[in-house]
Structure formats: C-alpha cells, structure tokens
C-alpha cells in the first residue's frame, strides 16, 4: 500500500510540474511536417556524390563517446544555451553520412583504447593493450614486437607529402595518439621509467621516445605528457615543487631539448602554456610541440583559462599551421577525457568534454571546406553510461527522474552507470541521492555494480562523415575500415591506383578534342 501511495504521489508531482514543457509551435502538425520536408530536400541534394580527392583529412575521436554520450551531450549543449536540449543539433549531427563501427579487439569482446586506436588509425584489428602492432603481437611480450609493426594513416599522409598533426586532451603518448606513430606491445610504457628492465634491455622503445624517432618531423603535436619527456626527478616547469610531476626518464634523456636542437633551423616552437601558444604567429611556424601538462590536460570544467588552452584553441592553431602545405594535411584530434570522466563515474565532466569537442568540430568546419576536406567523427568504444527514467521534456540532464523506485522508495538520477565507483550503500540500503548535490561537477552517478573504475561498453559506436568520399562510410562496418576509406579519399597509402587511373582518364578526355582536330587537319592537307 505504501509503495502504491508513493508512486501515485510521485506521478502527481510530475503532472503538477505544469503543462507540457515544450514550445507551442510543436503542437501544430505543420511544424513537424515543414521540418521533415526541409530535411528531405537536404537529403535529396546528397544524390550527387562528392567524389573529389580529399586534400585534407581530419579525424575527431571522442574517446569513450558512445551513442548515449552523444545524445546526452546534445541535450547538455542545448541546456547550456537555455533550451530544453532534446531538439538541439550537435555539429556532428549535421554531417550527412552516418555509420556504425564494430569496436571489438581481436582478443576482447569489450575493447580498450589501444587496440581500437590501432584499428581506426592503422587499418588492422589488434589485441587490447597494444598499439601499432598486429594481433600477432602479445601484450607486454617485447620479443613479439619486431616484424609485427603496422603503420598508420598519419604516416601514409606524411609519406605522401602532407603535413600531419596530433591534438589531444590526454597525454600525447596515451593510447589513442600513440597508435599514430608508435609500435608498442604495452600501452602503458609511456617512458622507459614505466617499462620493465628486461623490455628495455631487449631493445623495446618507450612510447615517448617513439614519438620523436619513428616518424621524422611530425608537424604539430599538442597535448599533455610533459613529464615523460624529461630525466627522472627533474622538476616540472609549471609545478616545480610537486614530485608527482617530476620527470620519469631513467635514460636521463631530455626529449624536448633534443627536439629543439634538431628543429632549430626549421621555424619550430616548443610551448607549454596557453599564453605562449596564442602568442605564436602560425604563418611563421612550421613545426609546433605543445606540452601543456605533466600528465593529462585538466577537464574543461576545471581548466585554467589563463594557462590551459581549450581543445578548440589547439585545433585552431593546428589547422592554421597545417593548411599552409599546398599538398594538404592529416589531423588527428582526440577528446580524450570524455573517457576519463566516465571511468570516474563523473558524467558531468564527461559530457562537458564531449560538448567542447563538438565546439572544436564546428570551428574546424569553419576553417575548412567540404569540397576538399574529409572530416570523420567517431569513438573508439562506448561506456556503461546511460540515462532514462521517463524524464519530462527539458529535464536537466543531470537531474532526478520524476518517479521514485517502486522497490526501495527512493529517488534516482536520470543518468546511471551499469558499474563504477558510484555504488554506495548506507545502512544496508541504496543511498538517497536527494540528500546529495547530484549536479555538482564531480558527483559520481550511482552504479549497479561497485567498481573502483567504471568499464567500457561493448556496443557499436557511431561514425559521422562529411566531405569527399564520405558516402563510403555507411551501414555497419568493422572499425579498421575507417582509415582505408580516408586513405582512399585522399589517394594515399595503398589506395592510389584509382586516383592515377581517373587522372589519366581525365587527361585523355581533355586531349581528345585536340587530337580529333589534328587528325581532321591532316586529312584536309592530304
């Protein structure tokens, strides 16, 4: 009886919120019909395919940005602009082509970021925990590296004469960016200080070292990870008194100094804060190394606007430098801390990271053209994150569901995790979230299963595409298909034959009128 009363009261409370919280125009069928017809007309224009050659390639990778995260970020974006949120459009929503990507690793049903990065950057599926090596390589077994290396689309672009760049909110030697340049059987070998002695003695290289040695002169590198570049116990330039930020390199090498020495005659700049970054004139910079934190960059909600650049700011500088190359560029952009927010159960941090990445996507779109730039937005994997509970239109995405549980008679937030650190029992019962500040930045949403860190999800993720050959991303694909499409669009890597044949056909076609005129003249003279 008590449960029934509670449910009735909560439902009455929901109805008591007032009339439906949506614009009056939505009551008129004409509103929806007009919108749908406009969308249909836009769709019909896609029948003429963009088959241009992509001069530029941009891959935006939202680490851990599963489809529920995309939807929740869309709502948050709208609510940040004082809208209800559901009807808002993300920048990626406006991309004309959408596909699904199957994220499993060769040895894992639910993937990690290293094996997936190898797939969407190198074009082959791989084992979890390994970067830039095939599935023949075994995690942490150094002697399985040699002979199993696979190259990335970043290298293919560099070898084709394009400028290349990496921008991330994580460490530049973290799982996703490292697959663009490294070949390593353990994603955690950030520097030699994190490697077992036997692996170092066997000749395996740490990931930070490979960043500077494997692909000569990567044009733009921006993110965190400063401490892995400096000798062990060397103090950090920004946090000189904090030992956790000291250098980690046992080999005593100063990789930043080595880079500076090697690039001193190449219009190259090393920067470590926002002021230095934004004071640069991109027109006079050909190579840029920006390391803004000893580890990962701070969450966007916690970012110091004076010292830490946003993802959008880094992307803007990167494109300005890279686009000077008449042959074009390849740029990898990672919104890497979406993943970290979810692992911590901090949905608010994760979703604000996703909104910031969407802002960067929009800014990149303003700086490039769909006629010669292929842009792809996707995720490496999903998370055990979701939201529901029959929330009414415009309900704050971080708010409570409108009903109480009919089992423990307690409220619950719309956002929940399947597992993670948000599991908490008080006096043998689920914690009453109404007694907490569940909209606080670092609130850990409740989870069904207690874990110190929430896990990845195993479902497919979305792939959004626009620009030349974007129509080739459609339907459901293996994740390793993505770099093959991008390479095909740009005529790099192993996908060059069609460009040469079409180029030849075009030349022949252009020459035919002249050839016909010449033959006619010869006939007349004879």
N, C-alpha and C positions, 0 to 999 in steps of 0.2 A: 504493500500500500504506500509506504514511504517513498519507494522508488518511483511509483506512478505519479505521486504528487510532485516530486522533484522534476520529473520530465515535463509534466504539464506546466509547471511554473517557468521552467527554462524556455519552453516553446512560447508561452505567453509573453515572456520578456523579449524574446526575439521579435515576435509580432508587434510588441509595444515600441519597438525602435522607430515606428512611424511608417509612412507609406514607402513603397519600394524606392530604394536609393539609386535611382538611375535617371538620366535626363528625360524630359517629357517627349522629346522628339523620337525616342526609341519606342514609344507606344504606337507610332504610326508605321504601318507596313511599308509605306513609301520610303521611309528612311533606310530600311534594310534592303529593299529592292533596288534602290538607287545605288547604294554602296556595292551590292553584289554585281550590278551591271557595269559599274565603273571598274571593278576588279576583273570582270570578264573581258572588257575591252583591253585592259592592260595585258591580260594573258594572251589574247589573240595576237598582240604585236610580237609575241615570242615565237610565232611560227617562222619568222625569218631569223634563222640562227646566226649567232655571232661566231663566225669561223675565222676571224682574224688570227694572226700569230700574236701570242702574248709577249709583249716586250718586257713586262714586269709581272712578277708573281708575289703575292702576299698570302701567307698562311697565318691566320689568327687561331691560336689554340687555347681554348678555355680549359685549363686542367681541372678535371672533375665536373665539368659543366654538362651534366645530364639534362635530359628534356625537362624534368620537374624544376631544375635550377633555372633553365631558360624561361619557363613560364612564370616562376616566382620573381625572377629579375625583371621581367616585363611589367608585372604588377607594381613592383617597387619603383621602377623608373617613372611610371605614371603617378604614383602616390607622392613621389618627391616633387612632382610638378602640380600637386594639389588636385589631381584627377583621381577617379576611383581605381584606375590602373589596369583593369582587365582589357579595355579597348585600346590601350597604348600599343604602339609598334616599336619594337627594338630595331636598330639599324639592320641587324641580320634578318629580321622578318621581311625586309623589303628586297632581299636577294631573290631573284626569280627561280632559282633551282634549289631543290632540297632533296637530300637522300638520307638513308640510314647507313651507319657504319657498324659492322660487327667487330667488337673490341677484344675478343678473347686472345690470350697469348698461346703460343704453341703448347705450353705445358700448364696453362691455367685457364679455367673457365671464367673466373673473375680476374681481370687483368690488373697489372701495375703500370706505372707511367713510363718505365724504361722499355719494356717490351713493346708497348703501344707506340712509343716515340720512334722506335726502330721501324715499325710498320709504316707510319704516316710520313716518315722522312726518308727512309732507305728503300721502301717498297717491298720489304720481306717481313713476314711474321717472325717473331723471335721468342725466346724464353723470358719469363719475368725476371726482373733484376739485371738484365744485360742490355747494353747499348751499343749499336753499331756493329753487331756481330750476328751471324745467322743462328738458327736453332741448334746447330751442331756444337756451339759453344755452351759450356756448362757454368752456371753461376759460381763465382769465386774460384774456379779452377783456372789459374793463369795459363797453364800449358794448352788450354783449348782455344786460346785467342788467335794465335797465328794461323793463317790460312782460312779463317772463318770471318774475316772482316768484310763488311758490306758498306758501300759508300752511299752518301745522302744526296738529296736533290740540291742542297746548298753547294756541295762540291761540284755537282754536274753544272750548276749555273756558273760557278766560278771558272770552271774549265772552259765554258762557252764564252767567256769574256765579260760576263755580267758582274756587277758589284753585288755583294752579299752582306746581309746583316742579321744579327740576333738581338732581340729585345725581350727581356723577361722581368717579372717582378720577383722571381726567385733568384737563387744563386745562378750565375752563368754556367756553372758546372753541375747544375742539377739535372735530373733525369731527362726532361724534355729537350732543353737546349743541347745537352751533351751528345745526343744521338745525331746531331747535325754535323759533328766533327770528330767524335771520339770512337774508339773501338775498345770496349772495356767489359769484362765479364762480371763486374760488380759496380752497380750504380753509385755505391757509397764510397768509392775510392776517390774522394774529392781532391785530396792531395796525397803525397806519399806518407803523410802523418796518419792517414786513415787506412793505410794498407798493411797487411801482414808482411813481415820482413822477408819471408820466403818468396812472396809475389814480386817484391822489388828486386830481390836477388835473381829471380828467374827472368827479369827483363821486362815485366809488365810496367806500363806507364800510368801514372795517375791522370785523372781527367783534366785537372787544371793545366798540367803540362801539355797535354794533347791539344788543348785549346789554341796554344800558340805554335805548336810544332807540326800538326797534321795537315792543316790547310793554310798555306802561306798567305798572310795578309788578308784575313777576314776584315772587310772594310769598316763595319760597325759592330761593336759588342757593347751592350748595356744591360746592367742588372746588378745583382749583389754578388757576394762570394769573395770579398776582398781578402779575407784572412788566409785563404788557401793559396794566395799568390806570394806570400811573404815568409821569410825564415821563421822558424819556431821561436816563440817568445818575443818576437819583435812587436812593439806596441802599435796599436792602430792609430791612424792619423786623426780620427774623429772621436774615438773613445780610448785615449791613452792610458787611463787608469784601470780599465776593465780587462782582466786577464782572459775572460772567455772570448774576447775579441782579438787576442794576440795571434800572430802568425802561426801557422801549423806545419810549415815545410821542414822536414828533417834534413833534406839535402842542402839546406841553407840558401837555396836559390831565391832571388828576388825577381819574379817573373814580370812584374810591372816595369822594373828598371831595365830588364833585358829587352822588353818590348819597346820602351822609349829609345834605347840605344839603337836598336835595329831600324826604327822608323824615323830617326831624327831628320832625315833628308826627304821625307815623304808627306809633308803637310799633315802630320799626325798629332793628335792631342789626347792626353790622359786627363780625365776629370773624376772627381769623387763627390761632388755635391751639385745641387741644382743651380746655384749661382754660377759656378764655373761652366756648367752645361749650357745655360741660356745666354751666357756672355759670348759664346762662340759665334763666329760668322760661318755658317755651313758652306758658303761659297768658297771659303779658303781652307776648308777641312776636307781631306780625302780619306783619312782613317781616324776612327774615334774609339777609344776604350774608356768606358764609363763604369766604374765600380762604386756604387753609392752606399753600400753597407758591408760590414764584415760577413754577414750571412744573408738571409733573405731581406728584401725590402719590407718596410712595415706595411701593415694593412692600410688600405686607402683611408679608412675612417680614423686611423691613428697617425697618418702621415704628417710630418712637419712641413708645412707649405713653404717654409723658408729654405729648408736644406734638402728635402727629398723630392725629386721630380715625380710627377704622376706618369702613369703608363701613356696617356695621351701626349704629354710633353715629350717623352722619349721617342714615341713613334713619329711625331712631327719632325724632330731633329734628324732622326734616322732617314726618313724619306727625302728630306731636303738634301742630305749628303749623297744618298744612293742614286737619286734620279738624275744627277749630273752626268752619269755614264750614258753615252748615246746608245749603248747596247742593252741598257735596261738593268733591272736588278731582281734579286730574290730576297725577301724579308720574312723571317720567322718572328712572330710576336706571340709571347705566352702570357696570358693572365693566369699566372701560376698559383696565386694564393687563394683562388676560389677553392681549390683542393684542400689547402691547409685549414681554411675556415670550417669546411665540412668535417675534416678529421677531428677537429677540436669540438665539434658539435655547436659551433658558433655560426648559426645560419645568417645572422645579420652581417657579420664580417664577409662571409662567402658571397652573399647576394650583392653587397655593395661593390665587391671586387668585380663581379660579373657586369654590373651597371657601368663601372669605369671602363672595362674592356669594350663594352658596346659603344661608349663615347669615343674611344680610340678608333674603333672600326669606322664610325661616322666621319671622324676627322681625316682618316686615311682616304676615305671615299672622296672627300672634297679636294684632296691633293693629287688625285689620280683620275684616270678616265676608264670607263668600262670598255672602250674601244681597243685599248692596248694593255689593260691591266686585269689579270685574273686574280680575284680575291676569293679565298675559301675560309670559312669559319667552321670550326668543329671542336670536338672534345676528344680526349684520349680515352676516357671512361666516365662512368656515372658514379653516384654515391647512394648510400642508403638514406636518402633525403626525400621527403615528400610533404605535401600539405593537403588538407581536406577538412572534413568535419561539417559539411553543409554551411559553410560561412556565407553570409549575405554579400551582395554586390558592394564593393568598396570597403569591405572589412580590411583593416590594416593587415598586411601580410604577416606581421609578427604578432598579431593579436590572438585572442581566445576564440575557440569555436563557440557557437551560440547555444550549445546544449551541454548538459552535464553527462558524465559517464553513467550509464544505467547499471554499472557493476559496482563501482566504488563511490558513486555520487559526488565526484569531484570534477572541476573544470579541467580542460586541456587546451593547449595551444593548437592552432591550425597546423603549424609546422611541427613535424615529428621526425625522428630518426629510427630506423629499424634496429640499429645498435649504436653504441657510443658512450661517451662519458656523462651524458645527461641522465642516465638511470640513477634514481635516488629513492630510497625507502626511508620513511620516517615513522617510527613506532610500528613497523611491520606493514605500513601502507604506503601507497604511492604519494609522493609529495604533492601538496596542494599548491599549484602554480599561481593561484590568485594571490598568494601571500608574497610573491616574488616580483621583481621588476623584470618581466619577461620581454620587455622591449629594450633592455639595456644592451649596449654594443657587444658585450662578451657573455651574455646569457647563453647557457648551454641547454639547448632544447631537449626535452625529455626523449628518452630512447627506450625501446622494448627490451633490449638485452644490454647488460652492463659490459662495457669495454673501455679501456683507458683511451683508445683512439677508435673513432668510427671507421668503418671499412668502405672500400669501393663497392659500387653496384655493378651487376653484370649485364644489364640490358644494353641494347643498341643505343648509339648516340646520333644526334643529327649532324648533317653536313650541309651547310649553306654555301652557295656558289654564285658568282656573277662574273661577267667579262668573257673574253674569248674562250670558246670550248666549254663553258660552264655547263652546257646541257649534257655533257658526258657524265656528270655527277647526278644520277637519278636512281630511283629504286633502292634496293638493298645491296650493299657491297661489302667485301672484305676490306678491312681498314687499310691494308697495304696497297689498295688500288689508288688511293688518293695521290701520291706523288707521281704515279705513272700518268695520270690524267694531266697533272700540272706540267710535267715534263713534255708531254705531247703538245699541250697548248703553246709552249714556249720553244718547241723544237730543240730541246736539249737532252743530254743523256743518250739513252738508246733509241729515243723517239725522234729521229731526224729524217728518215727516208721520205716520209710524206711531204715534208717541207721542201726537200730538194726536188721531188717529182712535180709538186704543184708549182714550184718556182720555175722549173723547166718548162712546164706546160704553159705557164703564163708568158714566158719569154717567146716560146714558139708561136703562141697565139698572137702576140704583139708583132712578130716578124712576118706572119703570113700575108698581110696586105701588101707589104713592101716586096715580098717575094713574088706575089702574083703580078704586081705592076711591072717588075723587072722582066718576067717571062713574057708578058704581053709586048713590052718594048722590043725584046729580042725577036719575037715573031714578026713584028711590023718591019723591023730592019732587014730581016732575012727575006 
